[in-house]
């Protein structure tokens, strides 16, 4: 088994443990103590991207993690439909969705979109990360 497969197994076991815990609506509110946020610049960029989609009215910005990357976990952003497992956050008119299983990795994160000469694209400031890669798209907890 290679290192990526081992990491995927570790993440899957963590998520399985999380699934086994019973939760109520009150528990979910406690779990999301710190919101998932985007800056105004990021919200403007997401709005531009959404406007280019034919069915943009039903799409949300999904923030997620997956195994892989230099530091172990990678951030994933994309437009998606909402599911029952999603927690919804809203910033600057943009609704973000996060699968409740991913909140332990993303709680308190802020997503920005610098648009300058030295940096362009979505960036992630995650208070849960203990290590980040140089490119800023992966992290470790």
Secondary structure in CASP SS format (residue, H / E / C, confidence):
PFRMAT SS
TARGET T0000
AUTHOR 0000-0000-0000
METHOD secondary structure of the structure
MODEL  1
X C 1.00
X C 1.00
X H 1.00
X H 1.00
X H 1.00
X H 1.00
X H 1.00
X H 1.00
X H 1.00
X H 1.00
X H 1.00
X H 1.00
X H 1.00
X H 1.00
X H 1.00
X H 1.00
X H 1.00
X H 1.00
X H 1.00
X H 1.00
X C 1.00
X C 1.00
X C 1.00
X C 1.00
X H 1.00
X H 1.00
X H 1.00
X H 1.00
X H 1.00
X H 1.00
X H 1.00
X C 1.00
X C 1.00
X C 1.00
X C 1.00
X C 1.00
X E 1.00
X E 1.00
X C 1.00
X H 1.00
X H 1.00
X H 1.00
X H 1.00
X H 1.00
X H 1.00
X H 1.00
X H 1.00
X H 1.00
X H 1.00
X H 1.00
X H 1.00
X C 1.00
X C 1.00
X C 1.00
X C 1.00
X H 1.00
X H 1.00
X H 1.00
X C 1.00
X E 1.00
X E 1.00
X E 1.00
X E 1.00
X E 1.00
X E 1.00
X E 1.00
X E 1.00
X C 1.00
X C 1.00
X C 1.00
X C 1.00
X C 1.00
X E 1.00
X E 1.00
X E 1.00
X E 1.00
X E 1.00
X E 1.00
X E 1.00
X E 1.00
X C 1.00
X C 1.00
X C 1.00
X C 1.00
X C 1.00
X E 1.00
X E 1.00
X E 1.00
X E 1.00
X E 1.00
X E 1.00
X C 1.00
X C 1.00
X E 1.00
X E 1.00
X E 1.00
X E 1.00
X E 1.00
X E 1.00
X H 1.00
X H 1.00
X H 1.00
X H 1.00
X H 1.00
X H 1.00
X H 1.00
X C 1.00
X C 1.00
X C 1.00
X E 1.00
X E 1.00
X E 1.00
X E 1.00
X E 1.00
X E 1.00
X C 1.00
X C 1.00
X C 1.00
X C 1.00
X E 1.00
X E 1.00
X E 1.00
X E 1.00
X E 1.00
X E 1.00
X C 1.00
X C 1.00
X C 1.00
X C 1.00
X C 1.00
X E 1.00
X E 1.00
X C 1.00
X C 1.00
X C 1.00
X C 1.00
X C 1.00
X E 1.00
X E 1.00
X E 1.00
X C 1.00
END
